[in-house]
Amino acid sequence: MKGKKIVLGITGSIAAYKAAILIRALIKKGAEVQVVITPAGKEFITPITLSALTSKPVISEFFAQRDGTWNSHVDLGLWADAMVIAPATASTIGKMAHGVADNMLITTYLSMKAPVFVAPAMDLDMFAHPSTQNNLNILRSYGNHIIEPASGDLASHLVGKGRMEEPEKIVEVLESFFNQQQDLKDKKVLITAGPTYEKIDPVRFIGNYSSGKMGYALAEECASRGAEVILVSGPVTLKEHHPNIRRIDVESAEEMYEEARRAYTDADAGILCAAVADFTPDHTADHKIKRGKDGMTIQLKPTKDIAASLGATKKEGQVLVGFALETNDEQQNAKGKLERKNFDFIVLNSLNDKGAGFRVDTNKISIIDRQDTTSYPLKNKSEVAKDIIDRLVQTLNKN
């Protein structure tokens, strides 16, 4: 933590008193802390206390004085190594999820280039409410890190989950993140993501339901841990966020094959997460095919096998990771694919598992290598990405 610049966001919760303890703990670790507090937050803890602890003026309003002095949320977003919002109320979480930029804290969050950590604090029913849980899932999908609240006595005198995690634990999370961040430093990782579109004519194609969410979560996780990421992406609506990600957009399986082959040549690892079409039309019409009275037959031919090609050319020290989405005989099919494609390990998910697969924010996976199988519970895809990259790091370290 030494020398790290932390923006601490404080909102209107009784747990705001813990922010003073958190500031002291961060400063003892050598961090520099700048507080941004909401107007409601100042009702629970005074800016004078926070300023005395940080040796910095507390920022709450867009304009510090009536003479026009402006607090720049953009500058704060560029300055910080991390932003921590603790405590984070249900209201603030909702505003973050939906971009309601009506105070300095939210505009700072929306401008933040660094990783963001959110420590919710609220009553148990508020935390369990579907709207709060949906908003937290949205924040996870943006790449934010959620520090789960603890269970215990609440301000309402009820007992349940909703207590902001203790400051010491929050510091541990940050230390772990910054230590872990470098475990892919100087590594180059190829990641394929999304679907491919195989043209039938200028307006029609053969495709699949892949949203690209899993591949993009993997790219963000690798980049946040220091890797140079080459993201070869099929047609998706997602955006990459980390500056370490270089995105290459493709449409067809042929285009993805060419770009993946090129990127893997000098990569340390490849993660083949894209849902690549197995077949493509033998002929693509150069005009829109009109409806007729008779049926239409499309002759298909196999696409080039990206995984088999990279597996065959894999050099000593390189790692190759595959994905298997199955509907039946899952373990057997995944293990067969692991051997045929020369993967180091394969990530299996099944469409039979509720909440896994395409077009959802969660996934339930098993990681299979030549020795054993490790199964994981249903998690958000950003958390699944951490599990997969943890295994990738272990595998790279063995080589």
C-alpha positions in Angstrom: 0.0 0.0 0.0 3.0 2.3 0.4 2.6 5.3 -1.9 -0.8 4.2 -3.2 -3.3 7.0 -3.8 -6.8 6.2 -2.5 -10.0 8.1 -3.1 -12.3 7.3 -0.2 -16.0 7.9 -0.9 -18.2 8.3 2.2 -22.0 8.2 2.1 -24.9 8.8 4.5 -24.8 5.8 6.7 -24.3 5.2 10.4 -21.3 3.2 9.4 -19.6 6.4 8.3 -17.8 6.5 11.7 -15.8 3.5 10.5 -14.3 5.7 7.7 -12.1 7.4 10.3 -10.7 4.0 11.4 -10.2 3.0 7.7 -8.4 6.3 7.0 -6.0 5.7 9.9 -5.4 2.1 8.8 -4.6 3.1 5.2 -2.3 5.9 6.2 -0.4 3.6 8.6 0.2 1.3 5.6 1.7 4.3 3.7 -1.2 5.2 1.5 -2.3 8.8 0.6 -6.1 9.3 1.2 -8.4 11.9 -0.4 -12.0 11.9 1.0 -15.0 12.6 -1.2 -18.2 12.7 0.9 -21.9 13.1 0.0 -23.9 15.9 1.7 -25.8 13.2 3.6 -22.5 11.7 4.7 -21.6 15.0 6.5 -24.6 14.4 8.8 -22.8 11.3 10.2 -19.2 12.4 10.4 -17.7 15.9 10.1 -15.3 17.0 7.4 -13.1 18.5 10.1 -12.4 15.0 11.5 -11.7 13.6 8.1 -9.5 16.5 7.1 -7.5 16.2 10.3 -6.9 12.5 9.6 -5.9 12.8 5.9 -4.2 16.2 6.1 -6.2 17.1 3.0 -9.3 19.2 2.5 -12.4 17.1 2.3 -14.3 17.3 -1.1 -18.0 17.4 -1.1 -19.3 20.0 -3.5 -18.4 20.7 -7.1 -17.3 24.2 -6.1 -15.2 24.5 -3.0 -16.0 28.2 -2.5 -18.2 30.9 -3.9 -15.2 32.4 -5.7 -15.5 29.7 -8.4 -12.8 27.2 -7.1 -13.7 24.0 -8.8 -13.1 20.4 -7.5 -12.3 18.4 -10.6 -13.8 14.9 -10.5 -11.8 14.2 -13.7 -8.5 15.0 -12.0 -9.4 12.7 -9.1 -10.1 9.9 -11.5 -6.7 10.2 -13.0 -4.9 10.7 -9.7 -6.1 7.6 -7.8 -4.7 4.1 -7.8 -8.0 2.9 -6.3 -11.4 4.3 -5.2 -13.1 2.8 -2.1 -16.7 3.7 -1.3 -17.2 2.8 2.3 -19.8 2.9 3.5 -21.9 2.6 0.3 -25.7 3.1 0.9 -28.4 1.5 -1.2 -29.1 4.9 -2.7 -25.5 5.5 -3.8 -25.2 2.0 -5.2 -28.3 2.6 -7.2 -26.9 5.9 -8.5 -23.6 4.2 -9.4 -25.4 1.4 -11.3 -27.5 3.8 -13.4 -25.2 6.8 -13.8 -27.2 9.3 -11.7 -24.5 11.9 -11.4 -26.1 14.3 -8.9 -23.3 14.7 -6.5 -19.5 14.9 -6.4 -19.0 11.3 -5.3 -20.9 9.9 -8.2 -19.2 12.1 -10.8 -15.9 11.1 -9.4 -16.9 7.4 -9.6 -18.0 7.9 -13.3 -14.6 9.5 -14.1 -12.5 6.9 -12.2 -9.8 5.2 -14.2 -8.6 3.1 -11.3 -10.3 0.0 -9.8 -13.3 0.7 -7.6 -14.1 -1.2 -4.4 -17.6 -0.9 -2.9 -18.4 -1.8 0.8 -22.2 -1.8 1.2 -23.8 -0.8 4.5 -27.5 -1.0 5.2 -30.3 -2.9 7.0 -30.7 -6.6 6.1 -34.0 -6.2 4.2 -32.5 -3.4 2.1 -29.5 -5.4 1.3 -31.5 -8.5 0.4 -34.0 -6.5 -1.7 -33.9 -7.6 -5.4 -33.3 -4.0 -6.5 -30.2 -3.7 -4.4 -28.9 -7.1 -5.5 -29.6 -6.3 -9.1 -27.7 -3.0 -8.7 -24.7 -4.8 -7.1 -24.7 -7.3 -10.1 -24.6 -4.3 -12.5 -21.6 -2.9 -10.6 -19.9 -6.3 -10.8 -20.5 -6.4 -14.5 -18.8 -3.0 -14.8 -15.7 -4.6 -13.1 -16.2 -3.1 -9.7 -15.1 -5.1 -6.7 -17.9 -5.7 -4.1 -16.7 -6.1 -0.5 -19.5 -8.2 0.9 -21.1 -6.9 4.1 -20.8 -8.9 7.3 -23.7 -10.4 9.4 -24.4 -9.2 12.9 -26.1 -6.5 14.9 -27.5 -3.7 12.9 -28.4 -0.1 13.7 -32.1 -1.1 13.5 -31.4 -3.5 16.4 -32.1 -6.4 14.0 -29.5 -9.1 13.3 -28.5 -10.1 9.7 -26.3 -9.3 6.7 -25.7 -5.7 6.0 -22.9 -4.5 8.4 -20.2 -2.7 6.5 -17.1 -4.9 6.6 -14.5 -3.9 9.2 -11.8 -1.4 8.1 -9.0 -4.0 8.8 -10.7 -6.4 6.3 -11.1 -3.7 3.7 -7.4 -2.9 3.9 -6.6 -6.6 3.5 -8.7 -6.7 0.4 -6.8 -3.7 -1.1 -3.4 -5.1 -0.1 -4.3 -8.5 -1.7 -5.4 -6.7 -4.8 -2.3 -4.6 -5.2 -0.1 -7.6 -4.5 -2.0 -9.8 -6.9 -2.1 -7.1 -9.5 1.5 -7.9 -10.6 1.3 -11.7 -10.9 0.8 -11.3 -14.7 3.3 -8.4 -15.1 5.3 -8.7 -18.4 3.0 -11.4 -19.7 1.1 -11.2 -23.0 -2.3 -13.0 -23.0 -4.5 -13.6 -26.1 -8.2 -13.8 -25.3 -11.0 -14.5 -27.8 -14.5 -13.5 -26.9 -18.0 -13.2 -28.3 -19.7 -14.9 -31.3 -18.8 -15.1 -34.9 -21.2 -14.2 -37.7 -21.1 -16.3 -40.9 -22.7 -14.4 -43.8 -25.5 -15.9 -45.9 -26.1 -12.7 -47.8 -25.6 -9.0 -47.1 -28.4 -8.9 -44.4 -28.4 -12.5 -42.9 -25.9 -14.6 -41.1 -25.5 -17.7 -39.0 -24.5 -16.9 -35.4 -25.1 -17.8 -31.8 -26.2 -16.3 -28.5 -22.8 -15.4 -27.0 -22.7 -11.9 -25.4 -19.0 -11.9 -24.9 -19.4 -11.1 -21.2 -17.2 -14.0 -20.0 -14.4 -13.2 -22.4 -14.5 -9.5 -21.5 -14.4 -10.3 -17.8 -11.3 -12.4 -18.4 -9.7 -9.6 -20.3 -10.3 -7.1 -17.6 -9.0 -9.5 -14.9 -5.8 -10.2 -16.8 -5.2 -6.6 -17.5 -5.8 -5.6 -13.9 -3.1 -8.1 -12.9 -0.5 -6.5 -15.1 -0.8 -8.4 -18.4 -0.8 -7.0 -21.9 -4.1 -8.4 -23.3 -4.9 -8.9 -27.0 -8.7 -9.2 -27.1 -9.9 -10.7 -30.4 -13.6 -9.9 -30.2 -16.6 -11.0 -32.3 -19.6 -8.7 -32.8 -20.7 -7.6 -29.3 -22.0 -4.4 -27.6 -19.5 -4.5 -24.7 -16.7 -2.1 -24.2 -13.2 -2.8 -22.8 -12.1 -0.5 -20.0 -8.5 -1.2 -18.9 -5.8 0.5 -20.8 -3.7 -2.7 -21.0 -6.3 -4.2 -23.3 -5.8 -4.0 -27.1 -9.1 -4.9 -28.8 -9.2 -6.3 -32.3 -12.7 -6.5 -33.8 -13.6 -9.4 -36.1 -16.8 -10.8 -37.6 -16.3 -14.2 -39.1 -14.6 -17.4 -37.9 -12.0 -17.0 -40.6 -11.1 -13.5 -39.4 -10.9 -14.7 -35.8 -8.6 -17.6 -36.9 -6.2 -15.2 -38.6 -6.0 -12.7 -35.7 -5.7 -15.4 -33.0 -2.9 -17.2 -34.9 -1.0 -13.9 -35.3 -1.5 -12.9 -31.6 -0.6 -16.3 -30.1 2.8 -16.4 -31.9 4.5 -14.4 -29.1 1.9 -14.7 -26.4 2.6 -16.4 -23.0 -1.0 -17.7 -22.9 -4.1 -18.0 -24.9 -7.7 -18.2 -23.5 -10.2 -19.3 -26.2 -13.5 -18.1 -24.8 -15.2 -17.1 -28.1 -18.2 -19.1 -29.4 -16.8 -19.7 -32.8 -19.1 -21.1 -35.6 -18.2 -24.7 -36.5 -19.7 -24.2 -40.0 -20.0 -21.4 -42.5 -22.0 -21.1 -45.8 -20.1 -22.6 -48.8 -21.3 -19.6 -50.8 -22.3 -16.1 -49.7 -24.8 -14.3 -52.0 -23.8 -10.8 -53.0 -27.5 -9.6 -52.9 -30.4 -10.1 -50.5 -32.0 -13.5 -51.2 -35.7 -13.0 -51.8 -38.4 -15.1 -50.3 -39.7 -17.8 -52.7 -42.5 -20.3 -52.7 -40.0 -23.1 -52.3 -37.7 -23.9 -49.4 -34.0 -22.9 -49.4 -31.0 -25.1 -48.8 -27.7 -23.7 -47.5 -24.7 -25.8 -48.1 -22.2 -25.5 -45.2 -18.5 -26.2 -44.9 -16.4 -26.5 -41.7 -14.6 -23.4 -40.4 -10.9 -23.5 -39.5 -10.4 -25.0 -36.0 -8.7 -22.2 -34.0 -8.1 -24.3 -30.9 -6.6 -27.2 -32.8 -4.4 -24.9 -34.8 -3.0 -23.1 -31.7 -2.7 -26.4 -29.8 -0.6 -27.9 -32.6 1.8 -24.9 -32.7 2.0 -24.3 -29.0 5.6 -23.8 -27.9 7.3 -24.9 -24.7 6.3 -22.5 -21.9 3.1 -21.4 -23.6 -0.2 -22.1 -22.0 -3.5 -22.7 -23.8 -6.9 -22.6 -22.1 -10.1 -23.8 -23.8 -13.8 -23.6 -23.0 -16.5 -26.2 -23.4 -20.2 -25.4 -23.3 -22.1 -28.7 -23.2 -25.7 -29.9 -23.0 -25.0 -33.6 -22.4 -22.1 -35.9 -21.3 -20.4 -32.8 -20.1 -17.3 -34.2 -18.3 -16.6 -36.8 -21.0 -16.9 -34.3 -23.9 -14.8 -31.7 -22.1 -12.0 -34.2 -21.3 -12.0 -35.3 -24.9 -11.7 -31.8 -26.1 -8.9 -31.1 -23.7 -6.8 -33.9 -25.2 -7.7 -33.2 -28.9 -6.9 -29.5 -28.7 -3.8 -29.9 -26.5 -5.2 -27.5 -23.9 -3.4 -27.1 -20.5 -6.8 -27.0 -18.9 -10.4 -26.5 -20.0 -13.3 -24.6 -18.5 -16.6 -26.5 -18.6 -20.0 -25.0 -18.2 -23.3 -26.6 -19.0 -26.6 -25.2 -20.3 -28.3 -27.5 -17.9 -27.1 -25.3 -15.0 -29.5 -22.5 -14.2 -27.7 -19.1 -14.5 -24.9 -20.4 -16.6 -24.2 -19.9 -20.3 -25.1 -17.2 -22.7 -26.7 -13.8 -22.1 -26.5 -13.9 -18.3 -24.2 -12.2 -15.8 -23.4 -15.4 -13.9 -21.7 -18.6 -14.6 -21.1 -22.0 -13.0 -17.9 -23.7 -14.1 -15.6 -26.7 -13.6 -11.9 -26.5 -14.4 -10.5 -29.7 -15.8 -6.9 -30.6 -16.4 -5.2 -33.9 -16.9 -5.0 -34.6 -13.2 -8.3 -33.6 -11.7 -11.5 -31.5 -11.9 -12.3 -28.5 -9.7 -16.0 -27.4 -9.5 -17.1 -24.0 -8.4 -20.5 -22.6 -7.3 -22.6 -20.2 -9.3 -20.9 -16.8 -9.3 -20.9 -13.5 -11.2 -18.7 -13.7 -14.3 -16.2 -11.2 -12.9 -15.7 -13.5 -10.0 -15.5 -16.5 -12.2 -12.8 -14.7 -14.2 -10.7 -14.4 -11.0 -11.0 -18.2 -10.5 -9.9 -18.9 -14.0 -7.0 -16.5 -14.0 -5.8 -17.8 -10.6 -5.5 -21.2 -12.3 -3.8 -19.6 -15.3 -1.2 -18.0 -13.0 -0.6 -21.3 -11.3 -0.1 -23.0 -14.6 2.3 -20.3 -16.0 4.4 -20.6 -12.8 4.8 -24.3 -13.3 6.2 -23.9 -16.8 
